[in-house]
Each structure stands twice: as structure tokens, then as C-alpha cells.
Amino acid sequence: MSLLRRHLTLSLVCAVSLWSAAVPAQPVLAWPTRAVHIAVPAPAGSSLDFIARLLADKLKDRWGQSVVVDNKPGAGGLLGTDVAAKAAPDGHTMALSFNGPIAFAPHLYEKLPYNPGKDLLPVVMTTSQPNVLAVNANLPVKTLPEFIAWAKAKNGGVNYASLGNGSSAHLTMALFLSEIGAKATHVPFNGSPPAAMAVAQGETDATFIVAPALMAHVRSGKIRLLAVSSTQHPESLKDLPTMASAGLKNVESLAWNGLFAPAGTPEAVVQKINADVNAVLAEPAARAALDAQGLTPVGGSAADFRKLVAADSQRWGEVIRRLGIKLD
């Protein structure tokens, strides 16, 4: 029996050795091997800039490499987004882009410098937040119904700021005006900080942008917030009424953003970035910092993000065609 036992043991050892030799060890993902760059198609002080710098500070420790934020504002977000579309597909250059250059632009422009569906991979959604209807504090309105009545009575004598042509701010206001039957002049700016400043200084009457760029002017008494464009909004904006509360349920607008990598980026790299960003967004300190800025952390899988991008593009494509908005 002892000889048989030794024979079986030896056979088992040999079998395991042969199996180990036949099945190679899973390779360790060698990424990143150098600094990672996040192109931000918005200026410093914008909500995108805030999100990117928060992520960069957290991810550098997880990745063991510097994470550099490159602000590339201009052309309604097209310039910064194009950086990622044209980058090498190795995960070392991404864009923290938003719905304007990704979901809206194909319906607004005859020609784009990139094809969002072919040149970019949605990696992970970072935050989603409602646009906030904000007005200069000197306007004779304090509520959403008062603003609607005032805007209609002005008969086209209203102007509004946005963070650029084709942005969520632009399209949300255009949809809002269509729903209430009013007209206004669109004044595009290069990002949310200058758009908010234009309202605070009385250069424009109103805007429909996300909260971070507005809050300093709200605290100084120069801007008044009237309503949010979504039924779901962060704790910091919980006291604001929704568009639906005024009977404007069609004016539902979320300004989402997320990381996009160049098409062809290895799936293993995409999944690692997705997992690490999700881990950062789950940290209580990160969530509290985002909520304080009126930003709601989202996260989720890359597949979920792709579905959201496709659905948003379809919905707003129909709105854009109905409103007849086209950009050069």
C-alpha cells in the first residue's frame, strides 16, 4: 500500500506540474507606466475642473503616477474632447467630457473633428447634476412662476448666458423657453464661470447651468436660484423647486460628465480605470466634497455609461430637431 500511495502521490505532483506549465500565469497589468493626463474641456473654476482635480488627487496614489489635469476650454467642449479622440489608445490620455460634445454635438454640427461613437470609449460616469435656473438678483422675480410671467411679458427682451453653443445650458434654456412660449437672446460664453459672472454683473438676465459656478455669487447676493431641471438633485439644492412643480415636466435636464478614452484602449485598462474611479467616488470624503458643490457622484460600469450616452443622444437629438437648432 505504501508503494501504491507513493506512486499516486508522484503521479499527482507530475500532473499538477504539467498543468501549471500548460496554463501560463495571468499577466500583471502594467499600467500606467507614466503620467496620466486628463483633458478638461472647460476652464479652471468650472465643475468639470473641480471633479478632475479631485480625481487626480485621489488616483495618483492608486496608480503610482502623476495625474495631470489639462484645461482645454473652447468650442463648446469640442477642443478638449478632441484631445482624447486623437490620443494614443493606451489609457494615458483621457478626457473628462460631458453631454454637450458627446451626445448633443452630432445633432448640432454638420461636421465634427471626431466621431463620438467611433473615436471615444465611455469609461465611467463621474457625476450628474441638474441645471439650475439662476437670475440676476436685481430682476423683479423671486420665484419660478414670477420669472415665467416676466419673461413672457418682456416679449423677446430677455437675454441668457450659457457655457457655450450646444451645451446643456444652451439646450435646456432653449427647451424651457419653448415650453413656456417665450423668446430670449442666447449669449454663449467659454465655460460656466464667465457665464455665471455675466449674470451676476447684470450683463445677462439669466442662465441655466450647474450649481458650482453660481454659489459664490449666490452667497454675495448677486444671483438668485429659482429652480432645478431634475426631480433628483443633491442635498445642497434640496430647497429649490423643480421644473415639474411648475407643470414643465418636459424640461428634464441632467448635466452629466465622465471619463472617455481613445477607441482601441485595451479593455483591461478601461476596467481598471473604471474600478479605481468607482472606488474614489465611494469614499465618504469625496462624496461630501462633490455634494457641497451641488454635484452628485454616480459611478457604475462602462457598459452602463455607454447605454446612458446612447439614450441621451437619442432624446436630445429629437429635441434639437424639433427646436431647429443648428451650429456652424
C-alpha positions as CSV (number, residue, x, y, z in Angstrom):
1,M,0.0,0.0,0.0
2,S,2.8,2.4,0.8
3,L,4.3,1.8,-2.7
4,L,0.9,2.5,-4.3
5,R,0.5,5.6,-2.2
6,R,3.9,6.9,-3.2
7,H,3.1,6.1,-6.8
8,L,-0.2,8.0,-6.7
9,T,1.4,11.0,-4.9
10,L,4.2,11.2,-7.5
11,S,1.6,11.0,-10.3
12,L,-0.4,13.8,-8.8
13,V,2.7,16.0,-8.4
14,C,3.6,15.4,-12.0
15,A,0.1,16.1,-13.2
16,V,0.0,19.4,-11.3
17,S,3.4,20.3,-12.7
18,L,2.3,19.6,-16.2
19,W,-0.9,21.6,-15.8
20,S,1.0,24.5,-14.3
21,A,3.3,24.5,-17.3
22,A,0.4,24.3,-19.7
23,V,-1.5,27.2,-18.2
24,P,0.6,30.4,-18.0
25,A,0.2,32.8,-15.1
26,Q,-2.1,35.7,-15.6
27,P,0.0,38.7,-16.6
28,V,0.0,41.7,-14.2
29,L,-1.4,44.8,-15.9
30,A,1.5,47.1,-16.5
31,W,-0.5,50.4,-16.5
32,P,0.1,53.2,-16.0
33,T,3.8,53.4,-16.9
34,R,4.0,57.2,-17.0
35,A,1.9,60.3,-16.0
36,V,-1.8,60.1,-16.9
37,H,-3.3,63.2,-18.5
38,I,-7.0,64.2,-18.1
39,A,-8.0,66.8,-20.7
40,V,-10.8,69.0,-19.3
41,P,-12.8,70.8,-22.0
42,A,-13.7,73.6,-19.5
43,P,-11.8,76.4,-17.7
44,A,-10.4,76.4,-14.2
45,G,-13.1,77.0,-11.6
46,S,-15.7,75.1,-13.6
47,S,-17.5,72.0,-12.2
48,L,-15.5,69.8,-14.6
49,D,-12.3,71.2,-13.3
50,F,-13.3,70.6,-9.7
51,I,-14.1,67.0,-10.5
52,A,-11.0,66.3,-12.4
53,R,-8.7,67.7,-9.7
54,L,-10.5,65.8,-7.0
55,L,-10.0,62.6,-9.0
56,A,-6.4,63.4,-9.9
57,D,-5.5,63.9,-6.2
58,K,-7.0,60.5,-5.3
59,L,-5.9,58.5,-8.3
60,K,-2.3,59.4,-8.2
61,D,-1.8,57.3,-5.1
62,R,-3.7,54.3,-6.5
63,W,-1.8,54.4,-9.8
64,G,1.7,55.4,-8.5
65,Q,2.0,58.0,-11.2
66,S,1.2,61.7,-11.5
67,V,-2.3,62.5,-12.8
68,V,-2.2,65.9,-14.7
69,V,-5.2,68.0,-15.4
70,D,-5.0,69.8,-18.7
71,N,-7.7,72.5,-19.1
72,K,-8.6,72.8,-22.8
73,P,-11.8,75.0,-23.0
74,G,-13.3,76.2,-26.2
75,A,-15.8,75.4,-29.0
76,G,-18.4,74.2,-26.6
77,G,-16.2,71.5,-25.2
78,L,-15.1,70.1,-28.6
79,L,-11.4,71.1,-28.3
80,G,-10.8,69.3,-25.0
81,T,-12.7,66.2,-26.0
82,D,-10.8,66.0,-29.3
83,V,-7.6,65.7,-27.3
84,A,-8.7,62.2,-26.1
85,A,-10.1,61.3,-29.5
86,K,-6.7,61.9,-31.1
87,A,-4.6,60.4,-28.4
88,A,-2.7,57.1,-28.4
89,P,-5.1,54.3,-27.3
90,D,-3.1,53.3,-24.2
91,G,-5.1,54.9,-21.4
92,H,-2.5,57.6,-20.6
93,T,-4.6,60.4,-22.0
94,M,-8.4,60.7,-21.4
95,A,-11.0,63.5,-21.4
96,L,-13.4,64.3,-18.6
97,S,-16.1,65.3,-21.1
98,F,-19.8,66.0,-20.8
99,N,-23.1,65.6,-22.7
100,G,-22.5,68.6,-25.0
101,P,-19.5,67.4,-27.0
102,I,-20.6,63.8,-26.8
103,A,-24.4,63.4,-27.0
104,F,-25.5,66.7,-28.5
105,A,-22.8,67.7,-30.9
106,P,-23.5,65.1,-33.6
107,H,-27.0,66.5,-33.9
108,L,-25.9,70.2,-33.9
109,Y,-22.9,70.3,-36.3
110,E,-22.6,69.3,-39.9
111,K,-19.0,68.2,-39.3
112,L,-17.1,67.4,-36.1
113,P,-13.3,66.9,-35.6
114,Y,-14.1,63.5,-34.1
115,N,-16.9,60.9,-34.1
116,P,-18.0,60.3,-30.5
117,G,-19.3,56.9,-31.3
118,K,-16.2,55.6,-33.1
119,D,-13.3,57.6,-31.7
120,L,-14.1,57.5,-28.0
121,L,-14.9,54.9,-25.3
122,P,-17.1,55.8,-22.3
123,V,-15.1,54.6,-19.3
124,V,-17.0,55.7,-16.2
125,M,-19.6,58.3,-15.4
126,T,-18.4,60.6,-12.7
127,T,-21.2,62.9,-11.7
128,S,-24.6,64.0,-12.8
129,Q,-26.3,67.2,-11.7
130,P,-29.3,69.2,-12.6
131,N,-29.0,72.5,-14.4
132,V,-30.2,75.4,-12.2
133,L,-32.2,78.3,-13.4
134,A,-30.5,81.4,-12.0
135,V,-31.2,85.1,-12.4
136,N,-29.6,88.4,-11.6
137,A,-30.8,89.3,-8.1
138,N,-32.0,92.7,-9.3
139,L,-34.7,91.3,-11.5
140,P,-38.2,91.8,-10.2
141,V,-38.7,88.0,-9.7
142,K,-38.2,85.7,-6.8
143,T,-40.0,82.5,-7.9
144,L,-40.1,80.3,-11.0
145,P,-43.7,81.3,-11.8
146,E,-42.8,85.0,-11.5
147,F,-39.8,84.5,-13.9
148,I,-42.0,82.8,-16.4
149,A,-44.6,85.6,-16.3
150,W,-41.8,88.3,-16.5
151,A,-40.0,86.6,-19.4
152,K,-43.3,86.3,-21.4
153,A,-44.2,89.9,-20.7
154,K,-40.7,91.1,-22.0
155,N,-41.7,89.8,-25.4
156,G,-38.2,88.8,-26.5
157,G,-36.4,91.4,-24.4
158,V,-34.6,88.8,-22.3
159,N,-31.1,87.5,-22.8
160,Y,-29.4,84.5,-21.2
161,A,-25.9,83.2,-20.7
162,S,-24.7,79.7,-21.4
163,L,-21.3,78.0,-21.2
164,G,-21.2,77.6,-24.9
165,N,-23.1,76.9,-28.1
166,G,-24.6,73.4,-28.0
167,S,-24.0,73.0,-24.3
168,S,-26.6,71.5,-21.8
169,A,-27.1,75.1,-20.5
170,H,-27.9,76.3,-24.0
171,L,-30.3,73.5,-24.9
172,T,-32.0,73.4,-21.5
173,M,-32.9,77.1,-21.7
174,A,-34.0,76.7,-25.3
175,L,-36.3,73.9,-24.3
176,F,-37.6,75.8,-21.3
177,L,-38.4,78.9,-23.5
178,S,-40.2,76.7,-26.0
179,E,-42.3,75.1,-23.3
180,I,-43.4,78.4,-21.7
181,G,-43.8,80.2,-25.1
182,A,-41.2,82.9,-24.6
183,K,-38.3,84.2,-26.6
184,A,-34.8,85.3,-25.4
185,T,-31.4,86.1,-26.9
186,H,-28.7,83.5,-26.3
187,V,-25.3,84.8,-25.2
188,P,-22.7,82.0,-25.2
189,F,-19.6,82.1,-23.0
190,N,-16.5,79.9,-22.8
191,G,-17.4,78.0,-19.7
192,S,-19.6,78.2,-16.7
193,P,-17.5,80.7,-14.6
194,P,-17.8,83.6,-17.1
195,A,-21.4,82.7,-17.8
196,A,-22.2,83.0,-14.1
197,M,-20.2,86.2,-13.9
198,A,-22.3,87.7,-16.7
199,V,-25.5,87.1,-14.8
200,A,-24.0,88.3,-11.5
201,Q,-22.9,91.6,-13.2
202,G,-26.2,92.1,-15.0
203,E,-24.7,91.7,-18.4
204,T,-27.3,88.9,-19.0
205,D,-30.6,88.3,-17.2
206,A,-30.5,84.6,-16.5
207,T,-28.7,81.3,-17.1
208,F,-29.4,77.6,-16.8
209,I,-26.1,76.0,-15.6
210,V,-24.9,73.7,-12.9
211,A,-24.5,75.0,-9.3
212,P,-20.8,75.1,-8.6
213,A,-20.1,78.3,-10.7
214,L,-23.1,80.0,-9.2
215,M,-22.7,79.5,-5.5
216,A,-20.2,82.3,-4.8
217,H,-22.5,84.8,-6.5
218,V,-25.5,83.4,-4.6
219,R,-23.6,84.0,-1.3
220,S,-22.7,87.5,-2.3
221,G,-26.4,88.3,-3.1
222,K,-25.8,88.9,-6.8
223,I,-27.6,85.8,-8.1
224,R,-30.9,84.2,-7.1
225,L,-31.5,80.5,-7.8
226,L,-35.1,79.7,-8.8
227,A,-35.4,76.1,-9.7
228,V,-33.7,72.9,-10.8
229,S,-34.2,70.9,-14.0
230,S,-34.4,67.5,-12.4
231,T,-36.6,65.7,-9.9
232,Q,-33.4,64.3,-8.4
233,H,-31.0,66.8,-7.0
234,P,-28.3,66.9,-4.3
235,E,-28.9,67.7,-0.7
236,S,-27.3,71.1,-1.1
237,L,-30.1,72.1,-3.6
238,K,-33.0,70.4,-1.8
239,D,-34.9,73.6,-1.1
240,L,-35.2,74.5,-4.8
241,P,-38.5,73.6,-6.7
242,T,-38.3,71.5,-9.8
243,M,-39.5,72.4,-13.3
244,A,-42.1,69.7,-12.9
245,S,-43.6,71.5,-10.0
246,A,-44.5,74.4,-12.4
247,G,-46.0,72.0,-14.8
248,L,-42.9,71.8,-17.0
249,K,-42.2,68.1,-16.7
250,N,-40.6,68.0,-20.2
251,V,-37.8,70.3,-19.0
252,E,-35.9,67.4,-17.5
253,S,-32.2,68.0,-17.9
254,L,-29.1,66.4,-16.3
255,A,-25.7,67.7,-17.0
256,W,-23.6,64.5,-16.7
257,N,-19.9,64.0,-17.2
258,G,-17.4,61.2,-17.3
259,L,-14.1,59.9,-18.4
260,F,-13.6,59.0,-22.1
261,A,-10.6,57.1,-23.5
262,P,-9.5,56.8,-27.1
263,A,-11.1,54.0,-29.1
264,G,-8.8,51.0,-29.1
265,T,-7.7,51.4,-25.4
266,P,-7.3,47.8,-24.0
267,E,-10.3,46.5,-22.2
268,A,-8.2,45.7,-19.1
269,V,-7.1,49.3,-18.9
270,V,-10.7,50.5,-19.3
271,Q,-11.8,48.2,-16.5
272,K,-9.0,49.3,-14.1
273,I,-9.8,52.9,-14.6
274,N,-13.5,52.2,-14.1
275,A,-12.9,50.3,-10.9
276,D,-10.5,52.8,-9.4
277,V,-12.7,55.8,-10.2
278,N,-15.7,53.9,-8.7
279,A,-13.6,53.3,-5.5
280,V,-12.8,57.1,-5.3
281,L,-16.4,58.1,-5.8
282,A,-17.4,55.7,-3.0
283,E,-15.2,57.4,-0.5
284,P,-17.2,59.5,2.1
285,A,-14.9,62.4,1.9
286,A,-15.1,62.6,-1.9
287,R,-18.8,62.3,-1.9
288,A,-19.2,65.0,0.7
289,A,-16.9,67.3,-1.3
290,L,-18.9,66.7,-4.5
291,D,-22.2,67.2,-2.8
292,A,-21.0,70.5,-1.3
293,Q,-20.5,71.7,-4.9
294,G,-24.0,70.6,-6.0
295,L,-22.6,67.5,-7.8
296,T,-24.0,64.0,-7.4
297,P,-21.4,61.2,-7.7
298,V,-22.6,58.3,-9.9
299,G,-20.0,55.8,-11.0
300,G,-21.2,52.4,-12.4
301,S,-19.9,50.2,-15.2
302,A,-18.6,51.2,-18.5
303,A,-21.5,49.4,-20.1
304,D,-24.0,51.4,-18.1
305,F,-22.3,54.6,-19.2
306,R,-22.4,53.6,-22.8
307,K,-26.2,53.0,-22.6
308,L,-26.8,56.4,-20.9
309,V,-24.8,58.2,-23.6
310,A,-26.8,56.5,-26.3
311,A,-30.1,57.2,-24.7
312,D,-29.3,60.9,-24.0
313,S,-28.1,61.3,-27.6
314,Q,-31.4,59.9,-28.9
315,R,-33.6,62.0,-26.6
316,W,-31.8,65.3,-27.2
317,G,-31.4,64.6,-30.9
318,E,-35.2,64.7,-31.2
319,V,-35.4,67.9,-29.1
320,I,-32.7,69.6,-31.2
321,R,-34.5,68.7,-34.5
322,R,-37.8,69.9,-33.0
323,L,-36.3,73.2,-32.0
324,G,-34.5,73.6,-35.2
325,I,-31.1,74.3,-33.6
326,K,-28.0,74.1,-35.9
327,L,-24.5,75.3,-35.3
328,D,-21.6,76.0,-37.6
